[in-house]
Amino acid sequence: MNASGLSPEQVKLQARARELAAGPVTARAAEVDRTEQYPWDNVDLLKDAKLIGMTIPTQYGGQGKGWLDAVLAIEALSAACAVTGRIAVETNMGAISAVMAYGSEEQKKMAADMVLAGDKPAICITEPDAGSDANGMTTRADKKGNRYVINGRKHWITGGGVSRLHLIFAKVYDEKGNEEGIGGFLAIRNETKGLKITKREPTMGLRGIPEAVIDFEDMDVPPSALVIPPRGLKKGFADLMTAYNSQRVGAATVALGIAEGAYRLALDWSEKREQFGRPINEFQGLQWKLADMSIKLSAARALVYNAARSGEGGFPDMLMAAQAKVFTSENAIQVVNDALQFFGARGYSRELPLERMARDVRMFTIGGGTAEVLRNVVAGALLKKKLPQTRDGWVRD
Ligand SMILES: Cc1cc2nc3c(=O)[nH]c(=O)nc-3n(C[C@H](O)[C@H](O)[C@H](O)COP(=O)(O)OP(=O)(O)OC[C@H]3O[C@@H](n4cnc5c(N)ncnc54)[C@H](O)[C@@H]3O)c2cc1C
């Protein structure tokens, strides 16, 4: 163990990811943003460096590594290119981890093979009229004979149009039309008929990964497409959402990585840039800014690493994951904004990465649960109550 509590293997892993980040990933980052093209070449690099599917158990071809291992890789990559960091999140956490925890043998094998071959699975929850209120989703899966027929619309689905494997959440109805709960169904783009990518969102940042509207039009799947956690369909959504705690830690890590990258650029520039005949880091106004930035980053890193460690043998703790995501996403925005300020006019130029980092980092208080809704999660955990958000009174679990 070293000072940050990392094992020698983890230090090596971190070094490998940092080397990749500093070399080819940095070299491509601006182009990925400008062209808005998914960086398939970086996917190959991640695959070769064994940074994809790390958390998949060894019996399915993965490395059986922990969340912190994935976090170390994501943090290093995101400092260079947030899009590549996000690919590392979604090939180690989120949908793939839900399937590996709760899927059938057949589902696990299929999902593991696809991810290890370079597919970044998509997780489809959000709808135009059901965002923070995911339980209000209207996408439905109707049981018809020995099939489910799925209809509805999801939007802001990361990877829509590049991902093949999709984990789609829908309200499940039996043959008589009775609601049975929210289920997660697996479908494969270009194989499962009725799954249609109908729009790409024009995003502010993170432009190398498409965010898409996906329509399900009489999408017909067998019951074997349904991922059913041990507590069954009714409570299954809550179980599947525990897998989402890993995704939240991953999202916090990308924000942390972007902010670290921006901070390092500012620190370096503060030594090189001279005004009034001295390096700008001799001005106390900027020294204190650097100090505050480093304090925020150290605190965020501790929250993220601890949340990742809390998931050993399962999924990260909900409270710790929410705390880490709220704190890191909000502070990362400030750190990147401060870093940009160090560069004066240059920081505002598209020739430097700061403006891209400022656009990229802005997402993380929104996607994967907004900072407001995650504060509700934190408060609910502290008060040991389910805090209802609807007008019809207190609901207790
Ligand atoms: C880049 C990006 C990628 C995404 N990727 C995916 C994906 O892959 N899959 C997927 O399913 N979704 C994805 N999302 C969607 C994301 O999860 C939702 O945007 C998020 O849950 C918020 O929903 P909403 O946008 O509808 O906002 P709304 O729910 O409409 O919220 C609007 C505002 O009201 C606030 N608010 C709402 N309810 C409460 C409350 N109870 N208390 C306090 N404040 C509240 C919110 O915090 C927010 O500020 C992505 C979003 C982005 C931006």
The ligand as an SDF file (V2000), in Angstrom:
LIG
                    3D

 53 58  0  0  0  0  0  0  0  0999 V2000
  -25.0660   13.9430  -21.4500 C   0  0  0  0  0  0  0  0  0  0  0  0
  -26.1880   13.1800  -20.8070 C   0  0  0  0  0  0  0  0  0  0  0  0
  -26.1790   11.8010  -20.8790 C   0  0  0  0  0  0  0  0  0  0  0  0
  -27.2520   11.0580  -20.3700 C   0  0  0  0  0  0  0  0  0  0  0  0
  -27.2390    9.6910  -20.5240 N   0  0  0  0  0  0  0  0  0  0  0  0
  -28.3300    8.9810  -20.1540 C   0  0  0  0  0  0  0  0  0  0  0  0
  -28.4030    7.5760  -20.4230 C   0  0  0  0  0  0  0  0  0  0  0  0
  -27.4670    6.9900  -20.9760 O   0  0  0  0  0  0  0  0  0  0  0  0
  -29.5270    6.9150  -20.0830 N   0  0  0  0  0  0  0  0  0  0  0  0
  -30.5740    7.5170  -19.5000 C   0  0  0  0  0  0  0  0  0  0  0  0
  -31.5580    6.8470  -19.2050 O   0  0  0  0  0  0  0  0  0  0  0  0
  -30.5510    8.8490  -19.2170 N   0  0  0  0  0  0  0  0  0  0  0  0
  -29.4540    9.6000  -19.5410 C   0  0  0  0  0  0  0  0  0  0  0  0
  -29.4140   10.9510  -19.3010 N   0  0  0  0  0  0  0  0  0  0  0  0
  -30.5750   11.6020  -18.7430 C   0  0  0  0  0  0  0  0  0  0  0  0
  -30.3790   12.0170  -17.2850 C   0  0  0  0  0  0  0  0  0  0  0  0
  -30.3390   10.9170  -16.4470 O   0  0  0  0  0  0  0  0  0  0  0  0
  -31.5230   12.9810  -16.9660 C   0  0  0  0  0  0  0  0  0  0  0  0
  -31.2780   14.1570  -17.7110 O   0  0  0  0  0  0  0  0  0  0  0  0
  -31.6280   13.2960  -15.4910 C   0  0  0  0  0  0  0  0  0  0  0  0
  -32.0760   12.1890  -14.7600 O   0  0  0  0  0  0  0  0  0  0  0  0
  -32.5920   14.4710  -15.2320 C   0  0  0  0  0  0  0  0  0  0  0  0
  -33.7920   14.3250  -15.8970 O   0  0  0  0  0  0  0  0  0  0  0  0
  -34.3510   15.5310  -16.8010 P   0  0  0  0  0  0  0  0  0  0  0  0
  -33.2830   15.9460  -17.7370 O   0  0  0  0  0  0  0  0  0  0  0  0
  -35.6350   15.0960  -17.3880 O   0  0  0  0  0  0  0  0  0  0  0  0
  -34.5840   16.7290  -15.7940 O   0  0  0  0  0  0  0  0  0  0  0  0
  -35.9000   16.9540  -14.8660 P   0  0  0  0  0  0  0  0  0  0  0  0
  -36.1890   15.7080  -14.1110 O   0  0  0  0  0  0  0  0  0  0  0  0
  -36.9730   17.5280  -15.7140 O   0  0  0  0  0  0  0  0  0  0  0  0
  -35.3800   18.0490  -13.8420 O   0  0  0  0  0  0  0  0  0  0  0  0
  -35.3690   19.4430  -14.1330 C   0  0  0  0  0  0  0  0  0  0  0  0
  -34.8070   20.1580  -12.9190 C   0  0  0  0  0  0  0  0  0  0  0  0
  -35.6640   19.9210  -11.7770 O   0  0  0  0  0  0  0  0  0  0  0  0
  -34.9070   19.3780  -10.7090 C   0  0  0  0  0  0  0  0  0  0  0  0
  -35.7310   18.4180   -9.9550 N   0  0  0  0  0  0  0  0  0  0  0  0
  -36.5160   17.4340  -10.4510 C   0  0  0  0  0  0  0  0  0  0  0  0
  -37.0760   16.7410   -9.4630 N   0  0  0  0  0  0  0  0  0  0  0  0
  -36.6170   17.2750   -8.2990 C   0  0  0  0  0  0  0  0  0  0  0  0
  -36.8310   17.0160   -6.9220 C   0  0  0  0  0  0  0  0  0  0  0  0
  -37.6330   16.0170   -6.5270 N   0  0  0  0  0  0  0  0  0  0  0  0
  -36.2130   17.7810   -6.0000 N   0  0  0  0  0  0  0  0  0  0  0  0
  -35.3930   18.8160   -6.3910 C   0  0  0  0  0  0  0  0  0  0  0  0
  -35.1670   19.1130   -7.6840 N   0  0  0  0  0  0  0  0  0  0  0  0
  -35.7660   18.3540   -8.6220 C   0  0  0  0  0  0  0  0  0  0  0  0
  -33.7220   18.6820  -11.3810 C   0  0  0  0  0  0  0  0  0  0  0  0
  -32.6450   18.5240  -10.4900 O   0  0  0  0  0  0  0  0  0  0  0  0
  -33.4170   19.6480  -12.5150 C   0  0  0  0  0  0  0  0  0  0  0  0
  -32.6430   20.7110  -12.0450 O   0  0  0  0  0  0  0  0  0  0  0  0
  -28.3390   11.7240  -19.7560 C   0  0  0  0  0  0  0  0  0  0  0  0
  -28.3150   13.1210  -19.6500 C   0  0  0  0  0  0  0  0  0  0  0  0
  -27.2550   13.8380  -20.1590 C   0  0  0  0  0  0  0  0  0  0  0  0
  -27.2690   15.3400  -20.0600 C   0  0  0  0  0  0  0  0  0  0  0  0
  1  2  1  0
  2  3  1  0
  2 52  2  0
  3  4  2  0
  4  5  1  0
  4 50  1  0
  5  6  2  0
  6  7  1  0
  6 13  1  0
  7  8  2  0
  7  9  1  0
  9 10  1  0
 10 11  2  0
 10 12  1  0
 12 13  2  0
 13 14  1  0
 14 15  1  0
 14 50  1  0
 15 16  1  0
 16 17  1  0
 16 18  1  0
 18 19  1  0
 18 20  1  0
 20 21  1  0
 20 22  1  0
 22 23  1  0
 23 24  1  0
 24 25  2  0
 24 26  1  0
 24 27  1  0
 27 28  1  0
 28 29  2  0
 28 30  1  0
 28 31  1  0
 31 32  1  0
 32 33  1  0
 33 34  1  0
 33 48  1  0
 34 35  1  0
 35 36  1  0
 35 46  1  0
 36 37  1  0
 36 45  1  0
 37 38  2  0
 38 39  1  0
 39 40  1  0
 39 45  2  0
 40 41  1  0
 40 42  2  0
 42 43  1  0
 43 44  2  0
 44 45  1  0
 46 47  1  0
 46 48  1  0
 48 49  1  0
 50 51  2  0
 51 52  1  0
 52 53  1  0
M  END
$$$$
